[in-house]
Amino acid sequence: MKQKAIILLILLGIVLTASCSENKLAKNDIQLKDIEEKPFKLSDYNGKNVYIRFWASWCPICLSGSADFEKLSAEENDFEVVSIVSPNYGRELNREDFIQWFAKQESNDFRVLLDEGGTIARRFGVRAYPTSFFVMKNGTIQVFPGSIPNEMVRQVFDADNGVKTTPTDISSGTNQVDQN
């Protein structure tokens, strides 16, 4: 019983954080290419939910969650799953070094968009890694700093779709803040 109360408090804290971080931004604000040079435009997903995870190669929490993120992106979801890395920004590797590094990683079968120089990260105020952006089909963006388990990602979109869910496995993550 005590564990359920703690889980509900954590969920409430995350929901309140997300509510305070809601933004109404034009969906065409993100136009990037992935590591295979394929273009990505958020405006192509108007009316659809999109999960975006900002992360960094130097962030141990990001790396420890890569396998789960890879699983989420491989699943058939009612939302698009992408990640964004910012080469040549802060402590991140340059573009070429990042692509070579990423190819050698065990969990590397997910879409990585390259935000050269951190233009998008700065525009959206990303200060911690990982940071999750939930772009709702109505254009609202909810921001969750820290590590988010896959089940919670599904619950956020289910709640947006009017599906009532009960949290089952919520773990709190710690942010890695880039001071540069």
Buried (B, 14 or more C-beta within 10 A) or exposed (E): EEEEEEBEEBBEEBBEBBEEBEBEBEBEBBEBEBBEEEEBEBEEBEEBBBBBBBBBBBBEBBBEBBEBBBEBBEEEBEBBBBBBBBBBBEEBBEBEEBBEEBEEEEBEEBBBBBBBBBEBBEEBEBBBBBBBBBBBBEBEBBBBBBBBBBBBBBBBBBBBEEEEEEBEEBEEBEBBEBEE
